Structure formats: C-alpha cells, structure tokens
Amino acid sequence: MSRLRTAIVPPLLAVVFAALLSSIALLISGDNPGAALAVMVTQLGTGTTAVDVLNTGAVYYIAGLAVAVGFKMKLFNIGVEGQFRIAACVAAIVGGLLPLPPVLHVIVILVTGAVVGMLWALVPALLKAYRGVSEVISTIMLNAVATGAIAFLISPDAFGVVQGNNISTPPIAPSGWFPGISLGSGGTIFGMVVVAAALGLGYWFLLGRTRFGFELTASGESPTAATAGGVDARRMVLIAMLMSGAVAGLIGLPEVLGREHVYTIVAPQGYGFTGIAIALLGRNHPGGIAIGALLWAFLDKSALALDNIGVPREIVLIMQGVIVLSVVVAYEIVRRYSLAAEQRRVAAELRAQNAPVAEGAAS
C-alpha cells in the first residue's frame, strides 16, 4: 500500500497543483477557468481527437521508455532526440528503396530503426564506459550531428525527393505500411500502438522481473557495490545505453509507417525531450509512463481546443512545465512522509515489544 501511494500520489498532486496554477493564470488574464476545463474535457468526444491523443500518446510512450531505460542505470540519455530522428530518417530511406513483401517490409523498417538508434547511442556508451565521459555532454552534441546528417541524407544530391515545396525520403510502398485500426469518422489508430504496448510489457518484465534487471538497477545505484557482487558495471552501462538507443529508434516510426510514409525535412521534433518529462512523471514505471504519455498528448490537443475559444494556448505550456517541476517536489514530499510514517510504525512496534519486558522487571 505504501509503494502504491508513493507511485500514484505525487503525479496526482502535481497535476492538481498545475491545474490550480493554470486557473489562477486564466483568472488574471480575464478568462474563465471552468469554461477552459470544459472545452479540454469535451474535446475528446469530437472528431478524431480521442484517436489523435492515443496515437500521439503511443509516440510519447516509446520516448518515455527510451529515457527510462537510461534512468534505471542512472544515465541521462539526452540524445534520444537525435537517435530517434536519424533512425526514422534512415529507416524511411531503407523502406522507400527496398521492394519487399508486405510483412517482411515492415519488419525490415522496424529493425532498421532500432539498429540505427542503437548505433547512434554506441559512441556515447563507449565514451561513458571506458573513459568516464558524461553521457549528457556526448549525447547532446550528437543531437546536432544528427541534424546535419539528416539534412544531408534528405538533400536532392543524396536520397531526397522534392515534393512541391518540401523534400522527403523516397515514398514507402504500401507493402511497408503498418496497418492501423480504422474507427470510421473517429480516425485510425496506429498499428504501432500495439508495438508500444509490447515494449511496455517487455520493459516491465525485463527490468522488473529478471536477474538482468536487478543487476542493471544495482549497477546504477552503486557501481562499486555491483562490481563487488560480481556484476560488470561497465558492461551494464553499454547495455543500458544501447537498449535506450534501440527503443529511441522506434519513436518516429508510428507516424512514418502509419500516416506519412516518408520522412520529411520538417518532420516533428522534440519527442526525445518530451520523453524525459514523461519518464520523470511516470517514475520510470511502465504504467506511470503510459499515464504520463496520454496526459501529455491530451494537453497537446487541448492547446488547439483552447485556441479555438480565444484562450491562450500558452496555458497548456504552463501546465506542462508546472507538472514537470512539481512532480519532483511531490515525490520528495511523499517520500519523506512515508519515511516518517515508517519510522513511527517501527518505534511503536519496539515500544509494544519492550512494554512486557519492562512490566516483568518491575514485578
């Protein structure tokens, strides 16, 4: 019960505090918080909003898992952004150039994305494991390298295809499309939602129910103690970074395989950085990350709904920012409260055990 409280209460406190602060901001700006909240909630029943939230949430979920794998090892993989972008670009190029049978075509694209993301994380992994170079510095520098590499790969002189005013990779044939679940006028759910769910289950089992997961977490908590216990901490650093990069390589594929079927020079960015916030919000737990991903996707869609009724969409940015900041504080408050409660419980048990002894000595 204590663990459940520690996992659930902090995010709820963060969301409530963000809502209160946003309401105050709305009142100051002369807008009605109640009307804004009503629009945010009722938008889910209009058009394709609910499906859009689910699809975007799946992308955010994969991003959150990619970051959480590193967090388990106390590694701050800021390079998820660059890893997912270069992986999506190369996977789209391979998918557009290779004529393959339907199922095999999709599998090749998925494997390509995972492998490219993993290889892009290899350099910072080696630098961290063998030279002690901070993964924060090396990965964030590689983000800039990824931007330049993508610009070269999509250029007309390389693999780029000019489509009107845009440049993209070669279009992927229908055999490489990941079929979705059509809900008619409600939209189409990305087929990659199933892959995202499978990744979450794999993350939960591998890192939470296996010896490997225990060794990975132990190495992150104390490399010295893990080494004394027979765990190769350096090897764990490599594995954690490579796993994080492989998952990151799948972030851009739901949109590439489910909707766009190309990777363009103006493809969406920022998923990697959003994944950091979602992993923090979900406390690296697959269930918590799922809730955080859906919440973030819901707030993203709310920005458009608020804009339609004249409420500044920046109110959503305020909510997202406050949630990230307050969730850290909320976790610390709940942790200290739980620790104090546990200390009181142990003290009460010790007093109860010592009371009969004291009575016997007195008699």
N, C-alpha and C positions, 0 to 999 in steps of 0.2 A: 504493500500500500504506500509505503514511504517512497519507493522508487517511482511508482506511478505518479505520485504527487509531484515529485521533483521533475519529472519529464513533462507533465501536462500544465501545471500551474504557471510556470514562467512565461511560456508563449501566450497563454490567455491573458496574463497581466500586461504583457507588452502590447497586445492588440487592443485591450481596453484603454490603456493609457494613450496609445496612439489615436484612438477614436476620440477620446476626451480632448486631447490637444488640438486635433483637427477641427473639432466642433468649436473650440474657442477661436481658432483662426477664422472659421467661417463667420462666426458672430462678429468678429472685429471687421471683417470685410463687408458686412451687411447682408450676408446670405443666410438661408435657413438650414441649419444642420439636419433637421428632420426630413426636409424635402430632399436634401442631397443623399441621405442614407436610404430613403425610399427608392430613389432612382437607381442607386447602386444595387439594391437587392432585386428590384423588379426587372432589371435589365436581363437577368438570367432567363426569363421566360419569353424573351423577344428574339425573333430571327435565329441566327446561328450563334448567339452569344455563349450559351452553355457549352456547345461543342468547341467553340474557339478557346474558351477557358480551359477545357480538358486537353485540347491539343497543345496549347502553349504550356500548360502545366506539365505535360509529359516531357517537353523540351527542358523546362526548368528542373524537373525531377532528375533527369540524366545529368544535368550540370551539377546539381547538388550532390549526387552520388559521387561524381568525379572528384569534387573538392573534399567530400567526407572521407574518401579512401586515404587521401594525404593527411587529413586531420587526425585520423586514427593513429598515424605514425608520428604525430606532432610535426608534420610537414605542411608548409603553407604554399601550395601549388597555385600561384597566381597565373601561371602560364596556361591554365585551362582555356583561357580566351584564345590564345594563339594556336593551341593544339587543336581545338575544335574547328577553327576557321581553315587552317591549312589542310586538315583531314577531310573536311567537307568538300573543299576545292579539288583535291586530288581524287577523292572518291567519285565526284561528279565527272571529272575528266575520264577516268577509267571506265565508268559506266556509260559515258557517251561514245567512247571509241570502240569498246569491245562488244561485238554482236554475240550474245549468249542466249541460251534457253531461259524461259521465264524465271523459274525458281533459282537456278544457278546464278543468273544475272544479279538478282537481289542479294544473294549470299556473298558474291564477289565484292559488291559495292560496300556491304556492311563490314566485311573482313578488311577491305582496303582502308576504310575509315578508321577502324580500330588499330590497325598496324601503323598507319601514318601517325596517328595521335600518340601511340606508344613510342615510336622512333623519335618524335619531336620532344618527348619527355626524357629520352635517353641521355642526352648531353647534360642537362642539369642533374640527373640522377647520378651519373658517374662523377661529376664535379662534387656533389654533396657527399657521396660515399667514400671517395678516395682522396679528396682534397679539402673537405670540410667547407666548401664554398656555399654560402647561403642560397637556398633554392629560391628565395624571394627575389634576389637580385638576378640570378641567371634566367629564371623563367620569365620575368617581366621584360628582360632585354630580348628574349627570344620572341616575345609578342610582336615587337617592332620588326624583327627579322621576318616573321610570318606574314606581316602586312606587305612587305616588299616582295616576298616570294609569290604571294597571291597575285599582286599586280603584274608580275612578270608572266606567270602561268596563264592568266586570262587575257594577256595582250594579244592583239591580232598576229603578232610575229611568232607566238607560241601556240597555245591551244584555244585562244579566244575566238568567239564567233560574234560578229556585230549584228545586233537585232534592234533596229531602229536607232534610238539614242543610247542604247545600253550595250554592254559587252558581257558575254557569258561564256560558260563552258559549252561544249557540244551537247545538244539535247539528248537526254537519255531515252532510249526506245521504250515503248510500252512494256516490253518484257522485263525491264528493270524497275518498273513502278511497284511500290509496296501497296497492295490493295487495302483500302480502308473499309469502314463500316458506314454505309450510307443511311442517313436518317431522313431522307427526303428534303423537305424545306428546312429542316433543322440543321443541315450541314452534314459533313462527312468526318467521322472520327479517324484520325491517322492510324494505320495499321501498326505503326511504331509504338503506339500506346501499349500494346501487348509486350513489345520488347522492353520498354521502360519498366513495366511491372515485373518482368522476368529478371531484369537487372537488380531490382529492389529485393526480390526473393533471394537471388544469388548473393547479394551483398549481406543480407541478414544471416544466411546460413554460413557462408564462408568466414565472415569476420566475427560472428557471434556464437557459432556452434561448432567450430573446429579448432584443433590444436594450432593450426596455422594462424587463425585469427587471434588466438590468445598470445602467440609469440609476437605477432605484429604489434598488438597493443602494448605488450610488455616492453618491447624494444623502444616504442615511442615514449613510454613513461620513464624508463631508465635504461639506456643502452648498456651502461656498466653492469647493472644487475642482470640484464638479459644475457649478456656475454658470459657472466659468471655461471648462469644457469644452463649454458650450452647452446644459446641462440646466437647465430651470426647476425649481429645488428646491422652490419654493413650490407649484407645480402638483403635484409628486410627493407632497408632504405631503397635499394634498387627495385625490389619487387613492388613496393608501395607506389613509387613514382611511375613505374611502367604501367601498373594497373590503373592508376589515376589517368594517365595519358590515353590508355586504350579506351576507357569509358568516355573520356572527353572527346575522343574521335568520333563518337556516335551522336553527339549533341546536335549537329547541324543536319543530320540525315532525315529526321522526320519531315522536315519541310522540303528537302531535296527530293526524297522518294515519294512523298505523299501529296505534294502540291506543285512545286516549281519545276521539278525535273531538270533543273540546271542550277549552277551556282553563278551568281552574277557579281559584278564588281560592287554593287550596292546591297549585297545580301545583309540580313540583320546581324548586328554585332552586340556585344555586351552580355551575352548569355553566360560566359565564363565568370564575369564579375558578379552577376546576379546569383550564380550558383554558390558563391562564397556566403552571401547573405542568407540564402536558403539553408545551407548546411549549418550555419550558426543558429538559425531559427529552429531547425529540427533537431539540434543537439546531436548530429551525426547518426541519428536513428532513422532507419528507412521509413517508418511510419510517420515520424515527425517531419522528415524531409518532404514526404508526399503532401502533408497538410500545408507546409510552408510553400511548396511549389504551386498548389492550387490557390492559396491565398494571394500569392504574388501575381499569378495570372489573372485572378479576379480583380485585383486592384488596377492592373494594367488596362483591362477592359473598362473599368469604372471611369478612367480618365476621359475616355471618349463620351461616355454617357453624361458625365458632369459637364463637359464642354457644350453638349447639346442644349442644356438648360441654363447656360450662362454662368455656371460655377467654374472658377478657375481650376483647370486640370492639375495645377501645381499642388493642390491639396492632397492628391494621391502621392506625389513625391514626398510631401511632409509625412504622410502616414508611413510610407515605406522606410524612410530614414529614421523616424522615431521608433519604429518596430525593431530595427536592427540595433539601435543604441540601447533601448530599454530592455530588450530581451537579455542582454549580457548582465545588466544590473539586476534584473528579476531573477535570473539563475543564481546569482551570488546571494541575494536576499533569501531565497528559498533554501539554498544550501546551508547558510548559517542558521536559519530557523530549524531545519531538520537536524543539524548537528547539535544545536542546543537542546532540542526535544529528546534526542537520543541520549545525551549526557544526563538529562534529568531522569529519564527512564532507568538508566543503569544505576544512578545514585539511589533511586527509590528501591530498586531491587537489592542493592547492597545493604541499605538500611533495614529492609524487611528480613534479610538473612541474618544480620547481626543482632536484631532485636531479641530472638530467643536465647542466643548465647549470653547476652547481657543480663537477661532475666535469670538465667540459670546461675550465673556467677553471683548475682545479688542474693539469691536464696541460699 
